[in-house]
Amino acid sequence: MLSEQNILPSEAILERYGTRLAGKTIFITGVSKDSIAGELALQLSNVNPALLILSARSESRVEPIVEKIIPMWLLDS
């Protein structure tokens, strides 16, 4: 069983691995509003990937995440 001490917060993960992902193509499956993959997509969108590909069973599952990511990217440009 994992304890809270074994789980790194997202900030620590991004700090540790984010620079490795900058400029890379990232493909995430199972994206939806309340999923781990959806949160991962939001977090990894901040590491400046060259291409972020999001996949789900239907477009309606991905749309809420895309609607959050696009404004963040527009603010950065």
Backbone torsions as a table, in degrees:
resi	resn	phi	psi	omega
1	MET	NA	136.5	178.6
2	LEU	-84.3	140.2	173.9
3	SER	-105.0	166.8	178.6
4	GLU	-59.0	-27.6	-179.5
5	GLN	-68.4	-24.9	-178.8
6	ASN	-86.8	-11.9	-175.8
7	ILE	-101.6	121.3	178.8
8	LEU	-79.5	138.6	174.4
9	PRO	-67.4	156.2	-176.1
10	SER	-58.3	-33.6	179.4
11	GLU	-62.5	-40.3	179.9
12	ALA	-67.7	-38.4	178.8
13	ILE	-66.4	-45.4	179.4
14	LEU	-64.4	-38.5	178.8
15	GLU	-64.7	-39.4	-176.8
16	ARG	-76.8	-41.2	-172.0
17	TYR	-114.1	-11.1	-175.1
18	GLY	-58.1	-41.6	-178.4
19	THR	-66.2	-27.9	177.6
20	ARG	-70.5	-25.6	-176.5
21	LEU	-94.2	-15.2	179.7
22	ALA	-59.9	132.0	178.6
23	GLY	79.8	2.6	-179.5
24	LYS	-101.5	164.2	172.2
25	THR	-87.2	128.6	-179.4
26	ILE	-118.4	127.6	179.7
27	PHE	-118.5	120.8	-177.4
28	ILE	-122.5	128.3	178.7
29	THR	-104.6	159.7	176.3
30	GLY	73.3	28.3	-176.5
31	VAL	-76.0	129.8	171.2
32	SER	-157.4	169.5	-172.7
33	LYS	-55.7	-43.1	-174.5
34	ASP	-110.6	29.9	-177.9
35	SER	-109.3	161.7	174.4
36	ILE	-61.5	-40.0	179.5
37	ALA	-62.9	-36.6	177.5
38	GLY	-64.7	-43.5	177.4
39	GLU	-66.4	-39.2	177.0
40	LEU	-60.7	-42.1	178.3
41	ALA	-60.9	-43.8	178.4
42	LEU	-62.3	-45.1	-178.5
43	GLN	-66.5	-45.5	-176.5
44	LEU	-74.6	-17.8	175.9
45	SER	-65.4	-19.7	-179.7
46	ASN	-84.1	-5.5	-177.8
47	VAL	-95.2	11.6	178.3
48	ASN	59.3	57.8	176.0
49	PRO	-69.9	153.6	175.1
50	ALA	-67.4	-37.7	-179.6
51	LEU	-149.5	132.0	177.9
52	LEU	-117.5	112.0	-178.5
53	ILE	-105.9	123.7	-179.5
54	LEU	-114.4	134.4	-177.2
55	SER	-128.9	144.1	176.5
56	ALA	-155.3	175.8	179.5
57	ARG	-67.4	-28.0	178.7
58	SER	-147.7	155.6	-179.9
59	GLU	-61.6	-34.1	-178.1
60	SER	-64.4	-23.7	177.1
61	ARG	-75.6	-33.8	-176.6
62	VAL	-82.1	-31.5	-173.4
63	GLU	-51.0	-45.7	-179.2
64	PRO	-60.4	-33.8	179.4
65	ILE	-73.1	-44.0	178.7
66	VAL	-61.0	-39.8	179.4
67	GLU	-63.7	-25.0	175.6
68	LYS	-84.5	-35.9	-176.0
69	ILE	-73.6	-44.0	-175.1
70	ILE	-57.2	-48.3	178.1
71	PRO	-60.9	-34.4	178.1
72	MET	-64.0	-41.4	179.9
73	TRP	-69.3	-36.7	179.7
74	LEU	-66.9	-34.6	178.0
75	LEU	-68.5	-31.7	-179.4
76	ASP	-75.9	-21.9	-176.2
77	SER	-90.0	NA	NA
